[in-house]
Amino acid sequence: MVHSHTNVLAIANQKGGVGKTTTALNLGAALVILGKKTLVMDLDPHASATIHLAYYPENITISVLDIFLREEVDWDFLNSVIKRDKRHFFDFIPGSIKLSIVESELKEKPGKGLILKNVIAKLKEQYEYIILDCPPNFGIILINALVASTLTVIPIQAEFLALHGLKLTFDTIRMLNKVLSHAIQYKALATMFDQRVGACKRVVEVLKQNLKDRFFETIISIDTKFREASAKGEIIYNLYPNSRGAKQYLQLAREIEKMGK
């Protein structure tokens, strides 16, 4: 099936532990539930999404690392790297714990910031949504993801310390926007929200006031079911489809779907 428009969502924040991988995986599954053909790509050297889905680094012979280091990435190669396990809802390209070598390997390569954008151009006919689980550190891989994205989703933990990670990510986007022909679009997502904590509510109010339409209406609450699903190598929709977290990511998927119309 050929898709006239593919939405590329970079899930990015230059602070770890804010729910990036949780968002990438559960949003990916929620979009499939809404009938969207979706691919998730693990670009984080920690390979958290890959391990969550029970693909263990020692067993992976071909990964996203090869996408960055190969001279020629054709459809046959992409077909061999994509994991298609119906249990995970979406198609998946596993990460690599060796991804950090990309920085030095591509140092002198011309056009190194466009590698991912060019690869995604070959995948666009296959998918309506491509989700990129980004690394927390600034470098070639994060630049590739932001440049390739149609929307950068910035998960931000609902606590004051997390505002610093948001600022760093905004600074990176602003810097890239000075040199790109198309500005990077972004929207922040409140995660790990605890209804009982006043400070959480204040952070969300600050974000709403400052970001206005660059802030998702959907708010993702703390839900232990995410951790339980992860421990079993499963997506939350397999085990706890009626949990609060599962419903909230479905709501987020609907919100994103409306934006694409």
C-alpha positions, -999 to 999 in steps of 0.1 A, spaced: 0 0 0 14 34 -10 9 62 15 8 97 1 20 113 34 42 97 61 43 113 95 78 109 111 77 115 148 110 120 166 105 113 204 133 135 218 145 151 250 181 158 260 173 145 295 170 108 302 143 91 322 114 112 310 94 85 292 109 86 257 110 49 251 76 43 269 61 70 246 78 56 214 65 20 220 31 27 233 23 55 209 34 32 181 11 4 193 -18 29 198 -14 41 162 -16 5 149 -48 0 170 -62 30 152 -54 12 119 -22 30 110 7 11 95 36 20 118 73 15 121 93 22 153 131 27 151 154 25 182 181 52 178 192 53 214 226 37 222 211 23 254 188 2 231 161 4 258 132 -1 233 150 -31 217 156 -48 251 120 -39 262 107 -60 232 130 -89 242 155 -85 213 188 -89 232 219 -71 218 240 -103 218 215 -119 195 212 -90 170 233 -93 139 218 -64 119 205 -32 134 200 5 130 238 9 133 241 -7 98 217 19 84 242 46 94 274 29 84 265 11 51 274 28 18 242 18 2 208 12 20 184 -4 -5 150 -19 1 163 -55 3 186 -45 32 158 -26 50 136 -56 46 162 -77 63 166 -53 93 128 -48 100 113 -71 126 77 -79 120 63 -95 151 25 -91 154 28 -94 192 44 -59 192 17 -44 169 42 -22 149 72 -31 127 105 -25 144 141 -17 136 163 -27 166 189 -5 181 225 -12 189 246 -6 220 275 3 196 256 32 181 279 57 198 306 48 173 286 66 146 300 99 159 336 91 150 329 69 120 309 96 102 330 126 112 343 133 77 313 120 58 295 147 37 258 150 42 260 130 74 230 148 89 207 136 61 214 99 63 181 90 81 160 114 60 172 96 29 166 62 43 131 72 55 123 84 20 127 47 9 103 35 37 76 61 32 56 40 7 52 13 34 42 33 65 18 60 76 38 67 108 75 62 115 85 68 152 121 75 162 132 68 198 160 93 200 192 93 221 193 118 250 227 133 240 233 159 213 251 145 183 248 132 147 221 107 155 198 132 172 204 157 144 195 130 119 163 123 137 152 159 141 160 167 105 140 137 93 110 144 115 77 160 105 70 165 142 93 162 173 74 150 203 92 161 235 81 140 265 87 160 297 84 146 332 59 167 352 85 180 377 105 213 378 140 197 373 127 183 339 122 218 325 160 220 320 159 191 295 131 208 277 152 240 274 182 221 260 160 204 234 144 238 224 179 253 220 190 224 197 158 228 176 163 266 173 200 261 163 190 236 136 161 258 124 187 286 115 203 263 89 174 242 77 150 252 48 120 238 67 116 246 104 114 216 128 79 214 142 76 203 179 51 197 206 57 189 243 40 160 261 36 159 299 46 124 312 48 107 346 20 130 359 9 124 395 -25 139 402 -18 139 440 13 161 438 8 199 437 42 205 421 32 182 392 1 203 386 21 235 387 46 222 361 18 213 338 2 248 343 36 265 335 40 244 303 4 252 292 9 289 297 43 291 280 38 266 251 1 271 243 -6 251 211 28 235 213 17 214 243 -4 183 239 -38 182 256 -32 145 265 -13 141 297 4 107 305 0 97 342 23 75 362 12 39 357 30 9 372 15 -12 344 42 2 320 69 -13 341 51 -46 345 47 -49 307 83 -40 302 95 -67 326 76 -93 305 90 -80 272 55 -69 262 35 -39 251 10 -26 276 -19 -33 252 -12 -70 253 -15 -73 290 -34 -43 304 -54 -28 275 -78 -11 299 -52 5 321 -50 43 325 -17 45 306 -30 24 277 -61 47 273 -39 78 275 -16 68 247 -46 59 226 -59 95 233 -25 109 223 -25 88 191 -60 103 182 -47 138 189 -17 132 166 -39 117 140 -61 148 140 -30 170 135 -21 151 104 -54 157 87 
